[in-house]
Amino acid sequence: GKRFEIACYKNKVVAWRNKIEKDIEEVLQTETVFTNVSRGEVAKAADLKKAFNSEDHKKICLEILEKGEFQISEKERQSALNNKFTEIASNISTMCINPTTQRPYPV
């Protein structure tokens, strides 16, 4: 099928999906559905009707926000991975003791 995109603030999308952010105006840059945001190509009404059974941009934006894929940069992905690794290592460190030294494992 066709791909549709919305212009939104990346940090706010995570807050929206975690039910922290409630105001859609704070999440979306515009209530327009695009086929390519960076080029400014707006989706055709016929394509929206076929894909979403609606031409209401706001309703479609909400559906994309809830169910759509979220693109993040390599740097953001690496940062999240490092944070998760540190969190797991810290948890293991606090729960486990080295049997030889009787001391916690360092992180």
C-alpha positions in Angstrom: 0.0 0.0 0.0 0.9 3.7 0.1 2.9 5.3 2.8 1.6 8.3 4.6 3.5 10.7 6.9 2.7 13.4 9.4 4.8 16.3 10.6 5.3 16.0 14.4 7.7 16.7 17.2 9.6 13.5 17.9 10.0 14.0 21.6 6.2 14.7 21.9 5.2 11.5 20.0 6.8 9.4 22.7 5.0 11.4 25.4 1.7 11.1 23.4 2.1 7.3 23.2 2.9 7.1 26.9 -0.3 9.1 27.6 1.7 11.9 29.2 1.0 14.5 26.5 -2.8 15.0 25.9 -2.8 18.1 23.6 -2.6 17.1 20.0 -1.6 20.6 19.1 1.6 20.1 21.0 2.5 16.9 19.1 1.6 17.8 15.5 3.3 20.5 13.6 0.4 20.6 11.2 -2.8 18.5 10.9 -2.0 17.6 7.3 -1.3 14.1 6.0 1.6 13.9 3.6 3.1 11.3 1.2 6.4 13.0 1.8 6.8 15.5 4.6 10.3 16.7 3.7 9.2 17.6 0.2 5.8 19.0 1.3 3.8 16.5 -0.8 0.3 16.4 0.6 -1.6 13.1 0.3 -4.4 13.0 -2.2 -8.0 12.8 -0.8 -8.7 9.7 -2.9 -5.7 7.9 -1.5 -6.7 8.8 2.1 -10.3 7.7 1.5 -9.0 4.4 0.1 -6.5 3.7 2.9 -8.4 5.1 5.9 -12.1 5.3 4.8 -11.9 9.0 5.7 -10.7 12.3 4.3 -10.6 13.9 7.8 -6.9 14.8 8.2 -7.1 15.2 12.0 -8.7 11.8 12.5 -6.1 10.2 10.2 -3.3 12.0 12.0 -4.5 10.5 15.3 -4.6 7.0 13.8 -1.1 7.4 12.4 0.1 8.7 15.8 -1.4 5.7 17.6 -0.5 2.9 15.1 2.1 4.2 12.8 5.8 3.5 12.7 8.1 6.0 14.4 11.4 6.8 12.7 14.3 7.7 14.9 17.8 8.6 13.9 20.8 6.2 14.4 22.2 8.5 17.1 18.8 8.5 19.1 18.6 4.7 18.7 22.2 4.2 20.0 21.5 6.5 22.9 18.4 4.6 23.9 20.2 1.3 23.5 23.1 2.5 25.8 20.6 3.8 28.4 18.8 0.4 28.4 22.1 -1.5 28.7 23.2 0.7 31.6 19.8 0.2 33.3 20.0 -3.6 33.0 23.7 -3.7 34.1 22.8 -1.6 37.2 19.9 -3.9 38.1 22.1 -7.0 37.7 24.9 -5.3 39.7 22.6 -4.6 42.7 21.1 -8.1 42.7 24.2 -10.2 42.3 27.3 -10.8 44.4 30.6 -12.2 43.3 31.0 -15.4 45.2 34.8 -15.1 45.3 35.0 -11.6 46.7 31.6 -11.4 48.4 31.2 -8.0 46.8 28.7 -6.7 44.2 29.7 -6.8 40.6 30.8 -3.4 39.2 28.8 -1.9 36.4 
